[in-house]
Amino acid sequence: MTETAGHPQTETYRSTQSQIDFRGSGRAWLNWGLGVAFVVVVFIMQSGYAITNKSVAADLGLSLTQVGLVGSVYTWVFAIAQFGSGSMLDRLGARRCLPLAAALLTVGAVVFALATSYWMLIAGQVLMALGGSFGFIGAGFIGGQWFDPLKYGFMFSLVQFAASTGALVGQRSISFLIENLGLTWPVLIGGIAVLGALVTVLMLLVLRDPPGAEENREGWQGLRSFIDSILTAVSTVASVRAGWLNALIAGATFGSLFAMGVVWGPRLMMAAGMPDGQAYSVGSLCWLGLATGAPCISWLSDRLGKLVKPMAVACALQLVFLGAALIWAPVSPVLASVLLFAFGFCAGGSMLPFAIAAKLVPGKLVGTSAALVNAVQFIISGMLMALPGQILAGASNVVPAQNIVAEPTYGDYQVAMLVFPGALLLALILSFFLHEPYSEADRAHLEVEANEIAAMIEKRKIG
């Protein structure tokens, strides 16, 4: 039977067909590519600190503890900001949020490059963290909107592939520029700021939300209503107990990788007797491992139809390879390279928690669920990044005049970095208490819970 143009079934079909048309289209890849470009700039900035922190410390007279804290401040602010950034993406969309975030990252990089004191470094890190908090989940959010929802986890792994590859290339490039061209860290950070400015302009000109996305969002109803909607989203996601187990596992698996890749991997290699350039190259293999491991483990997870078990196995192997690296790093650069690459590869399992989190909440809160996972990842990353510095400071002598901590021994590093395998062991234990993600029936129940929480907040607001 032929249907008329105004018939509801015809309109529904056209709406569905329109959604099918844009998913995976060239426009989808263009928007996703811009989101990934932003993530790459964020990761180059983050991983670049692994290369520049030694010269930054020497120029500004920082202690080893302060070196760790400068990196940790970024991760802590980044983590806290996640709770707002994820909900803002759900509420406002990528087109409104990401260009502003990229601009904020760029300003922070400029402040960092011009820093003449410890506190200017901190200020630059805070600004970069606020902008960078939209990066990874923003690219994942774009992937979830512009591509098939069933590919959500795999698209996240592709984001991680691009980000880790960018981090690897960034570390190698910065190391080359320092060693061969003698460029200073302010010039290098300034160059990254230029990249951030370029991405900002491209986003303003090109980035768009998918067709129909605006229709599913509420219009602007004032600041109070906007804040209440964010609190509602965060409260709903935070009320899922399994989500916290999932996030803690994600934090330990990614945090140990991040701390090794950004600060402690290269320093461990130097303490083992490697020249600085070689130590940076070997340490950066963590990122290459993560870049290849994330999509491979995600693909395997899809083939098995499981998420929790592959994540647990990857965590166990990550623990084994990291433990071996701590024990055998001095043996040879080749062995150290293999172990750190394998450690990074298995850290690719830290992307599965994003797919798990998305299945634990109503569909309209996917961005907030990703933000919770990423926030916990970076809170734990900050802790793991700072703890070895605190331990080493207690094992070393401080030179009062320059306020620079004398270089600890390799044995000191081995002891201090036991916090990483300790965190992975705890994550492995927690994985036994996490079940496979909920069914569609459970997701419908979560939708009801979300509405109930929203009603409670509205009632308090009226009262």
C-alpha positions as CSV (number, residue, x, y, z in Angstrom):
1,M,0.0,0.0,0.0
2,T,1.3,3.4,-1.0
3,E,1.7,5.9,1.9
4,T,1.1,9.6,1.7
5,A,3.9,12.1,2.2
6,G,2.6,13.3,5.5
7,H,2.0,9.8,7.0
8,P,3.9,9.3,10.3
9,Q,5.4,6.0,9.1
10,T,6.8,7.7,6.1
11,E,8.3,10.4,8.2
12,T,9.8,7.9,10.5
13,Y,11.3,6.0,7.6
14,R,12.8,9.2,6.1
15,S,14.2,10.1,9.5
16,T,15.8,6.6,9.9
17,Q,17.1,6.7,6.3
18,S,18.6,10.1,6.9
19,Q,20.5,8.7,9.9
20,I,21.7,5.7,7.9
21,D,23.0,8.1,5.2
22,F,25.3,10.1,7.4
23,R,26.7,7.3,9.5
24,G,30.1,6.4,8.2
25,S,29.9,9.0,5.4
26,G,32.8,11.2,4.2
27,R,31.4,14.0,6.4
28,A,31.5,11.6,9.4
29,W,35.1,10.8,8.8
30,L,36.0,14.5,8.4
31,N,34.4,15.5,11.7
32,W,35.9,12.4,13.5
33,G,39.3,13.3,12.0
34,L,39.1,16.8,13.5
35,G,38.3,15.4,16.9
36,V,41.2,13.0,16.6
37,A,43.5,15.8,15.5
38,F,42.6,17.6,18.7
39,V,43.4,14.5,20.7
40,V,46.8,14.1,19.0
41,V,47.7,17.7,19.9
42,V,46.7,16.9,23.5
43,F,48.7,13.7,23.7
44,I,51.8,15.3,22.0
45,M,51.6,18.0,24.8
46,Q,51.2,15.4,27.5
47,S,53.9,13.0,26.2
48,G,56.2,15.9,25.3
49,Y,56.6,16.6,29.0
50,A,58.5,13.3,29.3
51,I,61.1,14.8,27.0
52,T,61.2,18.4,28.3
53,N,60.8,17.9,32.0
54,K,64.5,17.4,32.6
55,S,65.4,20.7,30.9
56,V,62.5,22.5,32.4
57,A,63.7,21.4,35.9
58,A,67.2,22.5,35.1
59,D,66.2,25.9,33.8
60,L,63.7,26.7,36.6
61,G,65.5,24.9,39.5
62,L,62.8,22.3,40.1
63,S,63.2,19.4,42.5
64,L,62.4,15.8,41.4
65,T,59.3,16.0,43.5
66,Q,58.2,19.3,41.8
67,V,58.8,17.6,38.4
68,G,56.3,14.9,39.3
69,L,53.8,17.4,40.8
70,V,53.8,19.6,37.6
71,G,52.7,16.6,35.6
72,S,50.3,15.5,38.3
73,V,48.5,18.9,38.5
74,Y,47.6,18.5,34.8
75,T,46.2,15.1,35.4
76,W,44.2,16.1,38.5
77,V,42.6,19.2,36.9
78,F,42.0,17.2,33.7
79,A,40.2,14.5,35.7
80,I,38.0,16.8,37.7
81,A,37.1,18.8,34.6
82,Q,36.0,15.5,32.9
83,F,32.8,15.5,34.9
84,G,31.7,18.7,33.4
85,S,33.1,18.2,29.9
86,G,31.3,14.9,29.3
87,S,27.9,16.3,30.4
88,M,28.5,19.4,28.3
89,L,29.1,17.3,25.2
90,D,25.8,15.4,25.9
91,R,24.0,18.7,26.4
92,L,25.6,21.1,23.9
93,G,27.3,18.8,21.3
94,A,30.8,18.8,19.9
95,R,30.4,21.8,17.6
96,R,29.9,24.2,20.5
97,C,32.3,22.6,22.9
98,L,35.4,21.5,21.1
99,P,36.6,24.7,19.4
100,L,36.5,26.5,22.7
101,A,38.3,23.6,24.4
102,A,41.1,23.7,21.7
103,A,41.5,27.4,22.2
104,L,41.8,27.0,25.9
105,L,44.5,24.3,25.4
106,T,46.4,26.7,23.1
107,V,46.4,29.5,25.6
108,G,47.6,27.2,28.3
109,A,50.5,26.0,26.1
110,V,51.5,29.6,25.5
111,V,51.6,30.3,29.2
112,F,53.6,27.2,29.8
113,A,56.1,28.2,27.1
114,L,56.6,31.6,28.6
115,A,56.9,30.3,32.2
116,T,59.7,31.7,34.3
117,S,58.6,30.1,37.6
118,Y,57.1,27.0,39.1
119,W,53.7,28.7,39.5
120,M,53.5,29.8,35.9
121,L,54.1,26.1,34.9
122,I,51.2,25.2,37.1
123,A,49.0,27.9,35.6
124,G,49.8,26.7,32.1
125,Q,49.1,23.1,33.1
126,V,45.7,24.1,34.6
127,L,44.6,25.9,31.4
128,M,45.8,23.0,29.2
129,A,44.0,20.5,31.4
130,L,40.7,22.3,31.2
131,G,40.9,22.4,27.4
132,G,42.4,18.9,27.0
133,S,39.6,17.4,29.2
134,F,37.3,17.6,26.1
135,G,39.8,15.9,23.7
136,F,39.7,12.2,24.1
137,I,36.0,11.9,25.1
138,G,35.1,14.5,22.5
139,A,36.6,12.4,19.7
140,G,34.9,9.3,21.1
141,F,31.6,11.3,21.4
142,I,31.9,12.3,17.7
143,G,32.5,8.6,16.8
144,G,29.4,7.5,18.7
145,Q,27.2,10.1,17.0
146,W,28.5,9.9,13.4
147,F,29.0,6.1,13.2
148,D,27.1,2.9,14.0
149,P,26.5,2.6,17.8
150,L,27.7,-1.0,17.7
151,K,31.1,0.3,16.7
152,Y,31.4,2.6,19.6
153,G,34.1,0.6,21.4
154,F,36.1,0.1,18.2
155,M,35.9,3.8,17.3
156,F,37.3,4.6,20.8
157,S,40.2,2.2,20.2
158,L,40.9,4.0,16.9
159,V,41.0,7.3,18.7
160,Q,43.5,5.7,21.1
161,F,45.5,4.4,18.1
162,A,45.8,7.9,16.6
163,A,46.5,9.5,20.0
164,S,49.2,7.0,20.9
165,T,50.8,7.2,17.5
166,G,50.8,11.0,17.9
167,A,52.3,10.7,21.3
168,L,55.0,8.4,19.9
169,V,55.8,10.7,16.9
170,G,55.7,13.7,19.2
171,Q,58.2,12.2,21.7
172,R,60.6,11.1,18.9
173,S,60.3,14.5,17.1
174,I,60.8,16.6,20.3
175,S,63.8,14.4,21.2
176,F,65.3,14.8,17.8
177,L,64.8,18.6,17.8
178,I,66.4,18.9,21.2
179,E,69.4,16.7,20.5
180,N,70.2,17.6,16.9
181,L,68.9,21.2,16.5
182,G,69.3,22.4,20.0
183,L,65.8,23.8,20.3
184,T,64.8,24.8,23.8
185,W,61.7,23.6,25.6
186,P,59.9,27.0,25.4
187,V,60.3,26.9,21.6
188,L,59.0,23.4,21.4
189,I,56.0,24.0,23.6
190,G,55.3,27.2,21.6
191,G,55.3,25.0,18.4
192,I,52.7,22.7,19.9
193,A,50.6,25.8,20.8
194,V,50.7,26.7,17.0
195,L,49.3,23.2,16.3
196,G,46.6,23.8,18.8
197,A,45.7,27.2,17.2
198,L,45.5,25.5,13.8
199,V,43.1,22.8,15.1
200,T,41.0,25.5,16.7
201,V,40.5,27.4,13.5
202,L,39.7,24.3,11.5
203,M,37.1,23.2,14.1
204,L,35.4,26.7,13.9
205,L,35.2,26.4,10.1
206,V,34.4,22.7,9.6
207,L,33.2,20.9,12.7
208,R,29.5,20.1,12.7
209,D,27.1,17.9,14.7
210,P,25.2,15.1,12.8
211,P,21.7,15.7,11.3
212,G,19.0,15.7,13.9
213,A,21.3,16.0,16.8
214,E,20.1,19.4,17.8
215,E,16.4,18.2,17.8
216,N,17.3,15.7,20.6
217,R,18.7,18.4,22.9
218,E,16.9,20.9,25.1
219,G,17.2,24.5,24.3
220,W,19.1,26.9,26.6
221,Q,17.0,27.4,29.7
222,G,19.3,29.4,31.8
223,L,22.5,28.7,33.7
224,R,20.8,27.1,36.7
225,S,18.9,24.7,34.5
226,F,22.1,23.9,32.6
227,I,24.0,23.2,35.9
228,D,21.1,21.0,37.2
229,S,21.1,19.0,34.0
230,I,24.9,18.3,34.4
231,L,24.4,17.3,38.0
232,T,21.5,15.0,37.0
233,A,23.7,13.3,34.4
234,V,26.7,12.9,36.7
235,S,24.4,11.7,39.5
236,T,22.8,9.1,37.3
237,V,26.1,7.7,36.0
238,A,27.7,7.8,39.5
239,S,24.8,5.8,41.0
240,V,25.8,2.7,39.0
241,R,28.1,0.7,41.3
242,A,29.5,-1.5,38.6
243,G,30.6,1.7,36.8
244,W,33.0,2.5,39.7
245,L,34.6,-0.9,39.6
246,N,35.0,-0.5,35.9
247,A,36.5,3.0,36.2
248,L,39.0,1.9,38.9
249,I,40.2,-0.9,36.7
250,A,40.5,1.5,33.8
251,G,42.4,3.9,36.0
252,A,45.0,1.4,37.1
253,T,45.6,-0.1,33.6
254,F,45.8,3.3,31.9
255,G,47.4,5.1,34.8
256,S,50.4,2.8,35.0
257,L,51.0,3.2,31.2
258,F,50.6,7.0,31.3
259,A,53.0,7.4,34.3
260,M,55.6,5.2,32.6
261,G,55.2,6.9,29.2
262,V,55.1,10.5,30.4
263,V,57.8,10.5,33.1
264,W,59.1,7.3,34.7
265,G,59.8,5.0,31.7
266,P,62.6,7.2,30.3
267,R,64.0,7.9,33.7
268,L,64.1,4.2,34.6
269,M,66.1,3.6,31.4
270,M,68.5,6.4,32.2
271,A,69.0,5.0,35.7
272,A,69.8,1.6,34.0
273,G,72.7,3.3,32.1
274,M,71.1,4.2,28.8
275,P,72.0,7.5,27.1
276,D,69.2,10.1,27.3
277,G,68.3,9.8,23.6
278,Q,68.1,6.1,23.7
279,A,66.2,6.1,26.9
280,Y,63.5,8.4,25.4
281,S,63.2,6.2,22.3
282,V,62.8,3.0,24.4
283,G,60.4,4.6,26.8
284,S,58.2,5.9,23.9
285,L,57.6,2.3,22.8
286,C,55.0,2.2,25.5
287,W,52.9,4.5,23.3
288,L,53.5,2.4,20.2
289,G,52.4,-0.7,22.1
290,L,49.2,1.1,23.2
291,A,48.5,2.4,19.6
292,T,48.6,-1.2,18.3
293,G,47.1,-2.9,21.3
294,A,44.0,-0.8,21.6
295,P,42.3,-1.7,18.3
296,C,43.6,-5.3,18.4
297,I,42.2,-6.0,21.8
298,S,39.0,-4.2,20.9
299,W,38.7,-6.3,17.7
300,L,39.3,-9.5,19.7
301,S,36.7,-8.4,22.3
302,D,34.1,-7.9,19.6
303,R,34.9,-11.4,18.1
304,L,34.5,-13.0,21.5
305,G,31.4,-11.1,22.4
306,K,32.9,-10.3,25.8
307,L,34.4,-7.2,27.4
308,V,35.3,-8.0,31.0
309,K,37.3,-11.1,30.4
310,P,39.6,-9.7,27.7
311,M,40.1,-6.6,29.9
312,A,41.2,-8.9,32.8
313,V,43.6,-11.0,30.7
314,A,45.2,-7.8,29.3
315,C,45.6,-6.4,32.8
316,A,47.3,-9.6,34.0
317,L,49.7,-9.6,31.0
318,Q,50.4,-5.9,31.5
319,L,51.4,-6.7,35.1
320,V,53.7,-9.5,34.0
321,F,55.5,-7.4,31.3
322,L,55.9,-4.4,33.6
323,G,57.3,-6.5,36.4
324,A,59.8,-8.0,34.0
325,A,60.8,-4.6,32.7
326,L,61.5,-3.4,36.2
327,I,63.7,-6.4,36.9
328,W,65.5,-6.8,33.6
329,A,65.7,-3.2,32.1
330,P,69.5,-3.1,32.5
331,V,70.1,-6.3,30.6
332,S,69.9,-4.8,27.1
333,P,68.1,-2.0,25.2
334,V,66.5,-4.6,22.9
335,L,65.0,-6.6,25.8
336,A,63.8,-3.4,27.5
337,S,62.2,-2.3,24.2
338,V,60.3,-5.6,23.8
339,L,59.1,-5.5,27.3
340,L,57.9,-1.9,27.3
341,F,56.2,-2.4,23.9
342,A,54.4,-5.5,25.2
343,F,53.4,-3.6,28.4
344,G,51.9,-0.8,26.2
345,F,50.2,-3.3,23.9
346,C,48.4,-5.0,26.8
347,A,47.5,-1.5,28.2
348,G,45.2,-1.3,25.1
349,G,42.8,-3.2,27.3
350,S,42.2,0.1,29.1
351,M,40.0,1.2,26.2
352,L,37.4,-1.6,26.9
353,P,36.1,0.2,30.0
354,F,34.7,2.9,27.7
355,A,32.5,0.3,25.9
356,I,31.5,-1.3,29.2
357,A,30.6,2.1,30.7
358,A,28.4,2.9,27.7
359,K,26.4,-0.2,28.2
360,L,25.8,0.6,31.9
361,V,23.9,3.8,31.4
362,P,21.0,5.2,29.3
363,G,22.0,6.1,25.7
364,K,21.7,9.8,26.2
365,L,24.4,9.7,28.9
366,V,27.2,8.0,26.9
367,G,29.3,11.1,27.0
368,T,29.0,11.4,30.8
369,S,29.8,7.7,31.2
370,A,33.0,8.1,29.1
371,A,33.9,11.2,31.1
372,L,33.7,9.3,34.4
373,V,36.0,6.5,33.1
374,N,38.5,9.1,31.7
375,A,38.3,11.2,34.9
376,V,39.1,8.2,37.1
377,Q,41.9,7.2,34.7
378,F,43.6,10.6,35.1
379,I,43.0,10.9,38.8
380,I,44.8,7.6,39.3
381,S,47.4,8.6,36.7
382,G,48.2,11.7,38.7
383,M,48.6,9.6,41.8
384,L,50.8,7.1,40.1
385,M,52.9,9.8,38.5
386,A,53.5,11.6,41.7
387,L,54.1,8.7,44.1
388,P,57.5,7.5,42.7
389,G,58.8,11.1,43.0
390,Q,57.8,11.3,46.6
391,I,59.4,7.9,47.3
392,L,62.6,8.9,45.5
393,A,62.8,12.2,47.3
394,G,63.0,10.3,50.5
395,A,65.8,8.2,49.1
396,S,67.9,11.0,47.7
397,N,69.8,14.1,48.8
398,V,68.6,17.6,48.1
399,V,71.1,20.3,47.0
400,P,69.7,23.4,48.8
401,A,71.3,26.0,46.5
402,Q,69.7,24.8,43.3
403,N,66.8,22.8,45.0
404,I,67.6,19.9,42.6
405,V,67.4,16.3,43.8
406,A,70.5,14.2,43.1
407,E,69.9,11.4,40.7
408,P,68.7,8.2,42.5
409,T,70.2,4.8,41.8
410,Y,68.6,2.2,39.7
411,G,67.6,0.2,42.8
412,D,65.8,3.3,44.1
413,Y,63.8,3.5,40.9
414,Q,62.9,-0.2,41.2
415,V,61.5,0.3,44.7
416,A,59.7,3.5,43.9
417,M,58.0,2.1,40.8
418,L,56.6,-0.9,42.6
419,V,53.4,1.2,42.9
420,F,52.7,0.5,39.3
421,P,52.5,-3.3,39.5
422,G,50.7,-2.9,42.8
423,A,48.0,-0.9,41.1
424,L,47.7,-3.5,38.3
425,L,47.4,-6.3,40.8
426,L,44.6,-4.5,42.6
427,A,42.8,-3.9,39.2
428,L,43.1,-7.6,38.4
429,I,41.5,-8.5,41.7
430,L,38.6,-6.1,41.1
431,S,38.0,-7.5,37.6
432,F,36.7,-10.7,39.3
433,F,33.9,-8.7,40.8
434,L,32.8,-7.1,37.6
435,H,30.2,-8.9,35.4
436,E,29.6,-8.5,31.7
437,P,27.6,-5.4,30.8
438,Y,23.9,-5.3,31.4
439,S,21.2,-6.4,29.0
440,E,18.8,-4.2,27.1
441,A,16.2,-4.8,29.9
442,D,18.6,-3.5,32.5
443,R,19.3,-0.5,30.3
444,A,15.6,0.2,30.3
445,H,15.6,0.1,34.1
446,L,18.5,2.5,34.1
447,E,16.4,4.9,32.0
448,V,13.7,4.8,34.7
449,E,16.2,5.5,37.4
450,A,17.6,8.4,35.4
451,N,14.1,10.0,35.2
452,E,13.5,9.5,38.9
453,I,16.8,11.3,39.8
454,A,15.9,14.1,37.4
455,A,12.5,14.4,39.1
456,M,14.1,14.5,42.5
457,I,16.4,17.4,41.5
458,E,13.5,19.3,39.9
459,K,11.5,18.9,43.1
460,R,14.4,20.2,45.2
461,K,14.8,23.2,42.8
462,I,11.0,24.1,43.1
463,G,11.2,23.7,46.9
